[in-house]
Amino acid sequence: MSKQTVILNEANRILHRKGTELSKNAATNSKDLRRFAMGLEKLAEKTWNYVHEYEEAEINEKLKGRS
């Protein structure tokens, strides 16, 4: 299994879990909305980390192929 596949599987697992968690609770006040916004920001940050990790693995694989 390639590193990219591992990264995608982990990212999809987290996105699915967090999406399920966020969809279970309805916002009833501004405090709830703030909590959701903070959760989405953290999720976006994790997702960008996966993007960078995936791209790095992709570059390394291409460099390996040239050797």
N, C-alpha and C positions, 0 to 999 in steps of 0.2 A: 504494500500500500504506500503510495507516494505521500510525501509530506503535505502536499497541497490537499490531498484527499482527507488526511487527518485534520487539517486546519478547517476545511469546509464542514466536515462532520461535527467537529466541536462547536463551531460557530452556529450551525443550524440547530444543534441541540439546545444551546443557550438561548437563541432567538425564539425557539418554540416554547421553551419553559417560561421565559420572561413574558412572552406574549400571552400565554395562558394565565399567568399570575395577574397581569395588568387587566385582562378582560374579565376576570372574576369579580372585581370590585367596581362598583359604580361611584362616581364622584358625587358627593352631596354638599360639599362646601369648598371654600377656597383652600383650606388646608389639604384636602384630598387632591385638588388640582395641582397644588405645589408638589405634593408627594409623587404624583404621577409624572410631573415634569422632570423632577430630579431623577426618577427611575429611568425615564427615557433618555436623559442626558448621559447617565452612566452606561446604559445599553449602547448608545451611539458611540461612546468612547471605546467600549469593548469591541464593537464592530469595526471601528477604524483600526484598532490594534490587529484584528484578524486580517484586514485588508493589507496592511503593511507586512505582516508576517507571511501572508500568501505570496505577495509580490516578491519578497526577498527570496522565498523558496523557489519561485519561478525563475528568477534571475540566476540563482545558484545552479539550478538544473540545466539551464541553457549554457552556463559557463562550463559545467561538467561535460556536456555534449561536445564542446569545442576542443576539449583536451584529448 
